[in-house]
Amino acid sequence: MRVAHVITRLIIGGAQENTLFNVEDQHHLHGDAVCLVSGPATGPEGTLVDRAEQRHLDVRILPELQRNLNPLKDVRAYVAVKRLLREYKPDLVHTHSSKAGIIGRRAAYALGIPCVHSIHGASFHYGQPAGLYRAYRVAERVADRWCQEFITVCDAMTRQYLDAGIGTPAKFTTIYSGMDVDRFLNPTETKTAVRARLGLANNDIVAVKVARLFNLKGHEYLIDAASRIAAVVPNLKFLLVGDGILRGDFERRIAKLGLTEHFVFAGLVPPAEVTNYIHAAD
């Protein structure tokens, strides 16, 4: 087959890594002609572009495809995606993430190309401004007509979309995210070495959280609970693996609660090394 994947950003994140696994397998295992179309990967979350290129994948970066909503730039992004798809002539378009999902589906529909959309996380969600929540919900209802199939990473995501009046049950298939299991079973660094590098003592009880320092990841609940937990377990340390735009906010909140000595920020860690940090925790 000839397949074009479209995603908003190739940052270091679960949806992006899962998409990259998909493209790698199509190219290396199944012999498909496949290209990966993305906007620029900028910011503290890191990038997977280098890894994709090292795996000899066909990566197309479109500067017009930006994460933030901007009507003028979004029209330019649509034109750029449509132009690329017209030139590439895929048998199937597979879209991912919120903005690329809407723009990519519309471009595929306009060109008469079958399209599948993967929902790694709902584009409308808890905590969004009301206007943005409604806008994405309406946009998803419209974009439903532009694709033939939805792939969700869990049944709960399917229910969320169906409850919002998007799609029909027959249009959804649940496929759980693929993982490189081997590196979870076989760390490349010892627990002692990782702890020593992070300044963690052998008698510390370490709880690890792996996630971008971003909205919807739940760090605020962990921080609010930490003072009560640390009062009972004074040698407890929280190891936060990942980076993002909310790091400064979290650090200030932790300092205000007098919990700085209980938190260790590992920062941005290469995906292949994340499992070492998990093995170093209790």
C-alpha positions as CSV (number, residue, x, y, z in Angstrom):
1,M,0.0,0.0,0.0
2,R,0.9,3.7,-0.3
3,V,0.0,5.4,3.0
4,A,0.4,9.0,4.2
5,H,0.3,9.7,8.0
6,V,-0.5,13.2,9.1
7,I,0.2,14.5,12.6
8,T,0.5,18.0,14.1
9,R,3.9,17.6,15.9
10,L,6.5,14.8,16.3
11,I,7.4,15.7,19.9
12,I,8.4,13.1,22.4
13,G,5.0,11.9,23.5
14,G,2.8,8.8,23.6
15,A,0.7,9.6,20.5
16,Q,3.7,10.6,18.5
17,E,5.8,7.5,19.5
18,N,2.9,5.2,18.8
19,T,2.5,6.8,15.3
20,L,6.2,6.4,14.7
21,F,6.0,2.7,15.6
22,N,3.1,2.3,13.1
23,V,5.0,4.0,10.3
24,E,8.2,2.0,11.1
25,D,6.3,-1.3,11.0
26,Q,4.5,-0.4,7.8
27,H,7.8,0.5,6.1
28,H,10.2,-2.1,7.5
29,L,7.9,-5.1,8.1
30,H,5.2,-4.8,5.5
31,G,7.1,-3.0,2.7
32,D,4.5,-0.3,2.3
33,A,5.4,3.0,0.8
34,V,4.6,5.4,3.6
35,C,5.3,9.0,4.4
36,L,5.0,10.8,7.7
37,V,3.7,14.4,7.4
38,S,4.2,16.7,10.5
39,G,4.4,20.3,11.5
40,P,7.6,21.5,13.2
41,A,8.5,19.8,16.5
42,T,9.5,22.7,18.7
43,G,9.5,23.3,22.5
44,P,10.7,21.7,25.7
45,E,9.0,18.3,24.9
46,G,11.8,17.3,22.5
47,T,11.5,15.8,19.0
48,L,11.2,12.4,17.4
49,V,12.2,13.7,13.9
50,D,15.8,12.6,14.3
51,R,14.8,9.1,15.2
52,A,12.4,8.9,12.3
53,E,15.2,10.0,9.9
54,Q,17.6,7.5,11.4
55,R,15.2,4.8,10.7
56,H,15.2,5.9,7.0
57,L,11.6,7.0,7.0
58,D,10.1,9.5,4.6
59,V,9.4,12.5,6.8
60,R,7.8,15.6,5.4
61,I,7.9,18.7,7.7
62,L,5.3,21.4,6.8
63,P,6.1,24.8,8.5
64,E,2.5,25.8,7.9
65,L,1.2,23.1,10.2
66,Q,1.3,24.8,13.7
67,R,-0.1,23.4,16.9
68,N,-1.9,26.7,18.0
69,L,-5.1,27.7,16.4
70,N,-4.8,30.5,13.9
71,P,-7.4,30.8,11.1
72,L,-5.1,32.3,8.5
73,K,-2.2,29.8,9.2
74,D,-4.7,26.9,9.4
75,V,-5.9,27.7,5.9
76,R,-2.3,27.7,4.7
77,A,-1.7,24.4,6.5
78,Y,-4.7,22.9,4.7
79,V,-3.5,24.0,1.3
80,A,0.0,22.6,2.1
81,V,-1.3,19.3,3.3
82,K,-3.7,19.0,0.3
83,R,-0.9,19.8,-2.1
84,L,1.4,17.2,-0.6
85,L,-1.3,14.5,-0.7
86,R,-2.1,15.3,-4.3
87,E,1.6,14.9,-5.2
88,Y,2.1,11.8,-3.1
89,K,-1.1,10.0,-4.3
90,P,-1.6,7.7,-1.3
91,D,-4.1,4.8,-1.3
92,L,-5.0,5.8,2.3
93,V,-4.5,8.8,4.6
94,H,-4.1,8.1,8.3
95,T,-4.5,11.2,10.5
96,H,-3.5,11.7,14.1
97,S,-4.0,14.4,16.8
98,S,-6.5,17.3,16.9
99,K,-5.6,19.9,14.3
100,A,-3.8,17.5,11.8
101,G,-6.8,15.2,12.2
102,I,-9.3,17.8,11.0
103,I,-7.1,19.4,8.4
104,G,-5.8,16.0,7.1
105,R,-9.3,14.5,6.9
106,R,-10.7,17.5,5.0
107,A,-7.8,17.3,2.5
108,A,-8.2,13.6,2.0
109,Y,-12.0,14.0,1.5
110,A,-11.5,16.8,-1.0
111,L,-9.1,14.6,-3.0
112,G,-11.3,11.5,-2.8
113,I,-8.8,9.5,-0.8
114,P,-10.0,7.0,1.9
115,C,-9.1,8.2,5.4
116,V,-8.7,6.7,8.9
117,H,-8.4,8.9,12.0
118,S,-6.7,7.7,15.2
119,I,-7.9,9.2,18.4
120,H,-5.0,9.1,20.9
121,G,-6.7,11.7,23.1
122,A,-10.0,13.7,22.6
123,S,-9.6,17.1,21.0
124,F,-12.3,18.4,23.3
125,H,-11.6,17.6,26.9
126,Y,-11.9,18.6,30.6
127,G,-10.2,21.9,31.5
128,Q,-10.5,23.5,28.1
129,P,-12.0,27.0,27.8
130,A,-15.7,26.6,27.0
131,G,-15.4,28.2,23.5
132,L,-12.5,26.0,22.5
133,Y,-14.3,22.9,23.8
134,R,-17.4,23.7,21.8
135,A,-15.4,24.6,18.7
136,Y,-13.5,21.3,18.7
137,R,-16.6,19.3,19.4
138,V,-18.4,20.9,16.4
139,A,-15.4,20.4,14.2
140,E,-15.1,16.7,15.1
141,R,-18.8,16.2,14.2
142,V,-18.2,17.8,10.8
143,A,-14.9,15.9,10.3
144,D,-16.7,12.6,11.0
145,R,-18.1,12.8,7.5
146,W,-14.6,13.0,6.0
147,C,-13.2,9.6,7.1
148,Q,-14.3,6.0,6.9
149,E,-13.0,4.7,10.2
150,F,-11.9,5.8,13.7
151,I,-9.2,4.0,15.7
152,T,-9.2,4.7,19.4
153,V,-6.6,3.7,22.0
154,C,-9.2,2.6,24.6
155,D,-13.0,1.9,24.8
156,A,-13.5,5.0,27.0
157,M,-12.4,7.2,24.1
158,T,-14.9,5.6,21.9
159,R,-17.7,6.3,24.4
160,Q,-16.6,9.9,24.8
161,Y,-17.0,10.5,21.0
162,L,-20.2,8.6,20.7
163,D,-21.7,10.5,23.7
164,A,-20.8,13.7,21.8
165,G,-22.7,12.6,18.8
166,I,-19.7,11.8,16.7
167,G,-19.7,8.7,14.5
168,T,-21.5,5.4,15.0
169,P,-20.4,2.3,17.0
170,A,-19.6,0.4,13.9
171,K,-17.1,3.1,12.8
172,F,-14.9,2.7,15.8
173,T,-12.1,0.1,16.4
174,T,-10.1,0.0,19.6
175,I,-6.4,-0.8,19.1
176,Y,-4.2,-0.3,22.2
177,S,-1.0,1.6,21.9
178,G,2.0,-0.5,20.9
179,M,5.1,-0.5,23.2
180,D,8.7,-1.6,22.9
181,V,8.4,-4.1,25.7
182,D,12.0,-5.4,25.6
183,R,13.5,-2.2,27.0
184,F,11.0,-2.3,29.9
185,L,12.2,-5.8,30.8
186,N,15.9,-5.1,30.3
187,P,17.1,-1.7,31.6
188,T,20.5,-0.5,30.3
189,E,21.5,1.1,33.5
190,T,21.4,-0.2,37.1
191,K,19.1,1.1,39.7
192,T,22.0,2.2,41.9
193,A,23.6,4.2,39.1
194,V,20.5,6.0,38.2
195,R,19.8,6.9,41.8
196,A,23.3,8.1,42.4
197,R,23.1,10.4,39.3
198,L,19.8,11.9,40.5
199,G,21.0,12.4,44.1
200,L,18.6,9.8,45.5
201,A,19.7,7.8,48.6
202,N,19.4,4.0,48.8
203,N,16.9,4.3,51.6
204,D,14.7,6.8,49.8
205,I,11.3,5.5,48.7
206,V,11.0,6.7,45.1
207,A,7.7,7.2,43.3
208,V,8.1,7.9,39.6
209,K,5.7,9.7,37.2
210,V,6.5,9.7,33.4
211,A,4.6,12.4,31.5
212,R,5.1,15.7,29.8
213,L,4.8,18.7,32.2
214,F,1.6,19.8,30.5
215,N,-2.1,20.0,31.1
216,L,-4.2,16.9,31.5
217,K,-1.3,14.8,32.9
218,G,-2.4,15.1,36.5
219,H,0.7,16.5,38.1
220,E,-1.3,19.0,40.1
221,Y,-3.1,16.2,41.9
222,L,0.2,14.5,42.8
223,I,1.6,17.7,44.1
224,D,-1.5,18.5,46.2
225,A,-1.4,14.9,47.7
226,A,2.4,15.0,48.3
227,S,2.3,17.0,51.5
228,R,0.0,14.5,53.2
229,I,2.0,11.6,52.0
230,A,5.4,13.0,52.9
231,A,4.2,13.8,56.4
232,V,3.7,10.0,56.9
233,V,6.6,8.8,54.8
234,P,9.4,11.5,55.3
235,N,11.9,9.6,53.1
236,L,9.5,9.5,50.1
237,K,10.8,11.2,46.9
238,F,8.7,11.9,43.8
239,L,10.7,11.5,40.5
240,L,9.1,13.4,37.6
241,V,10.4,12.3,34.2
242,G,9.6,14.6,31.4
243,D,9.6,18.3,30.6
244,G,7.1,20.9,29.4
245,I,5.8,24.5,29.6
246,L,4.4,24.0,33.1
247,R,7.6,23.1,34.8
248,G,8.1,26.5,36.4
249,D,4.5,26.5,37.7
250,F,5.0,23.2,39.3
251,E,8.3,24.1,40.8
252,R,6.8,27.2,42.4
253,R,3.8,25.3,43.7
254,I,6.1,22.7,45.2
255,A,8.4,25.3,46.9
256,K,5.3,27.1,48.3
257,L,4.2,23.9,49.9
258,G,7.7,23.3,51.4
259,L,8.2,20.1,49.4
260,T,11.2,20.9,47.2
261,E,13.4,18.3,48.9
262,H,10.7,15.7,48.1
263,F,10.7,16.2,44.3
264,V,13.3,15.5,41.7
265,F,12.9,16.7,38.1
266,A,14.7,14.5,35.7
267,G,13.8,16.7,32.7
268,L,13.6,15.5,29.2
269,V,14.8,11.9,28.9
270,P,15.3,10.0,25.6
271,P,12.5,7.5,25.2
272,A,14.9,4.6,25.2
273,E,16.2,5.6,28.6
274,V,12.9,6.2,30.4
275,T,12.7,2.6,31.4
276,N,15.9,3.0,33.4
277,Y,14.2,5.6,35.6
278,I,11.2,3.3,36.1
279,H,13.4,0.5,37.3
280,A,15.2,2.9,39.7
281,A,11.9,3.6,41.4
282,D,10.0,1.7,44.1
